[in-house]
Amino acid sequence: MNKQNKLTQEQFEKFRDLVKEKLGIHLSESKKEMVQSKALRLMREAQISCFDEYYKLICNAKNSYWASFVDHITIHKTNFFREDNHFNFIRDKIHSIMDANPRIVRNREIRVWSSACSTGDEAYTIAMVLKEYVPPDINIKILATDVSSLVIQEAQQAEYVLDREDLINPYFLQKYFKKIGNIYKIKDEIKNLVTFRTFNLMDSFPFKNNFDIIFCRNVMIYFNPEVQEKLIKKFYHILTPGGLLFIGHSESLTQRQYKFKYLQPTIYINTG
């Protein structure tokens, strides 16, 4: 690889600082080659040969070059019913969840936020579980967001090729999916429960109404402790009293300043 195609340490640090500033994500030294590879690919598409020139181009968070960089630099690992103890908790505790949160019954609706939804697997899993176990007179409203516009577009298509990590019970597969060749398409009764939007968790939260449940799983591991604490506080303020926060199995609120009450590993409640 010639010098022109090799990311210097100084250039890597500029990209790393930009990603941290805009997305809250900390890129370790081990990610240098990944950043170099992704940037080179995008530079070729933009017909740019210089890392410094490309860096200047993506510094504007409102242009398409930045959006494309975000699509490629962020992680999009997800599956249906991933970390299924969370969905089992909702299934087994739905009446306790509603008792702890009177707003659900009072407003006849349950509001859920899948805050880093990737290609939509998590959001549609939530929709299927709630559809199955929430009383039918309760409206289900799910907001699903991700910083990557590319995966949001995929999620809205609601078409999937399943793999061995998609732990979908045959009952759910038959009831809520339509198989077309090797593609599994989410049926409209589930698809219509979810609204997808592009959103950066580092931005101010614009929500007019609080949520009853927030999923933020396997995201905070990419943030430094300071960013994690700020995000946890923001989640707390937009959860209704009695609302639940689900985080990933590789994450913990231990050593973080927060007001949530611990229920069990990776599950917390806003006690108001």
N, C-alpha and C positions, 0 to 999 in steps of 0.2 A: 504494500500500500504506500503510495507516495505521500509526501508531507501534506499536500493540499487536501488529501482525503482522510487525514488523521486529525482527530480532535485533540487540541492541546489541553493541558490541565487548566490553563487560564480560561479557555473557551468553554470547557466543561463546567467550570464553576459559574460562569455567566448564565449558562442554560439552567444549571441547578438552582441558582438564586431566583431566576425568573419563575421556574416551576413552583418553588416554595412560596414566593410572593403571591402568585396568581391562584395556585391550586392548594396550597398548604402541604403539598407532598414533599417529603424529604427523600432525595435521591442519594443513596450511599455511593461511595467510590466504586463499588462493584457494578454500578449501573452505567459507568462511563462508556463501555463498548456498546451497550444497548442504545444509549442516546446517540452515539456516533452513527450506528447502523440505521436507526430510524431517521435521523436528520439527513443522512446522505440520500436515502430513498426519496424523501420529500423534496430535497434540493434538486434532484434530477427531474422530478415532476415539474418543479417551478423554474427549471433551467437556470439554476444558480450553482456556482462552483465554489463559493467561499462561505465558510461557516459564519464568519462575522457579518457578512451581508444577509445571510438567512436569519441570523439572530435579530438583526434590526427589523427585518420584515415581520417576524412573529411577535415582536414586542407590543404591537397593537392588538389588544385582546378582542377587538371587535371585527377583525378581518378574517377572511376564510383561511388564510395561512395558519393563523393561530388555532383556529378550530380544528384544522386537519392535524396539526401538531399534537393537540390534546387527544384527539382520537387515537393516535398511534402511541403516545407516551403513557397513557393510563392503562391499568390492568382491568381486564374484563372477564375474569374467571367467575363463572356462576353455573348453577344447575337447578333443576326443579327439586324441591324438597331437600335442598342442601341444609345440613345441620337441622335435621327434622325434629329434634326435641322441642324446638320453638313452636312448630306447628302442632305437635302433640300437646304442648302446654295449652295452646289456644283451644284445641279440641276438648281437652279434659277439664279445663277451667273456665269455659265460656260464661257460665252462670256466675261464677265468682268474679270474673272480669267485669261483668255488667253490674253486679252488686256494688263493687268498689268504685264504679264510675257511673253515677246516676244520670249524667248527661246523655248517655247512650239511650236509655229508656225514655227519658224526658223528650229528647229530640227525635226519637225513632230513627236514629242513624248511628253508624260507627265510621269514624274517619281515621284512615290509616295512611302513613307516609312510608313508602319504600324509598329511602333517601339516596341510595346508590344502586340503582336497579339494574344496571348493565343492560343485557338484552331482554330483560323483562321476566325471566324465569321466576325470580323471587316474587315479584308483584302478582303474577298470575297464580303462583302457588298460594299466596295469601288469599287471593280472590276465591279460589276453589275451596279452601278450608273454611272461610267465612260463609260462603254460599251454602256449604254443607251443614254447618253447626250453629250459625247465628239464627235466632228466630226469624221466620220469613217476613214478619212485619217491620223488621229493622232494615233500613236502607244502607247499602254498603258503598262507601265512597273511598276509593284508593287513589292517591297521588303517587306516581312513580317518577323519580327524577334521576338524571345522571349528568355529569359534566360533559360527556361525549355525545355530540349530536348524532354521530354515526350509529352508536348502539341504540339510541332512542328510536331512530328510524327502523332498525331491525326489530325492536320490541313492538312497535306499532304494527308491523307485518303479522306478528303472532304466528309465525310458521317456524317449526323446529325439526331438526334431525336429532333424535335422542341418542344418548350414549349410556354406557353402564353406570355412570355417576348420576344419572337422572332417576331418582328412586321413586318413581310414580307407581302408586298402587294401581293394579289393573282396573279396579272400580272407577278411579278418577280418570284413568286413560280412556276408558270406554264412554264415560258419561260426559266428559268435558273437552274431548279432542275429536277431531275428524281426520282420519288417515287418508292421505292422497299420495299413493306411491310410497316413498320412504319419508314423506313429510307429514308431521303431525301439526294440524292447525287448531288453534284454540277456538272453541265455539263462541258465538257472539254473546251468549248469556254471561260468560266470564269476561270476555274482551271488553264488553261495555261497562264493566265495573271499574275499569282502570283508566286513568288519564295520565298520559306521559308528557313530560316537559324536560327541556334541557335546563339544568340548574347547577350552579357552583356552590358547594357548601360553605365556601369562604365568604360569599356575599351575605348581605343582610337578609334576614328572613322576611319575606313580604306577606306572610299569610294573615288573613283577616280572622280566621277561625282556628282554634287549637285542634290538635289531633288527640285521638284516644290511644293510638299505638304508633310507635315509630320503630322501624327497622333501620339500623345502621351497622351492618355486619361486614367485618373484614375490610374496613376502610380506614379506621383510625390507626391501624398498624403502620400506615404509610405517613402518618403525621407525627411531628415531634410533640413532647408532653405539653408544651404551651398551647399549641393549636388544638390538641385533644381537649384540654380543659375548657377552652373557649367554646368549642363545639358542644360539649356536654352541657354547659350552662345555657346555650342557645336552645338545645333540645328541651331542657327542663322548662324553660319559659313558654314553649309552645305546646307542651303536653298538658292536657286538662288534669286536674286532681284525680288520682286513681288511674291515670294513663300509664302505659307500659313502654319501656325502652328495651329493645332486643339488640345485643351486640354480638360480634362473632366469637367463636370458640377460642380463637387465638388472641382475644382481647380481654381486658379487665379494667374496671374503674378503680382498682386498688391503687393507692398513692395519688389519686386524682381528687381535687376538691369538687365535691358534688353534693347535692341535697337528695338524691334518689335513695330510696330504701331498697336494700338487696333482698330479692326473693329467692333466687337460686342462681347458680353460675350462669352468667351472660343475660340474666333477666332482672330488670329493676322496675320499681314503681314510683311514680310521683305522688307523694303523700300529701301534697298541697301545703 
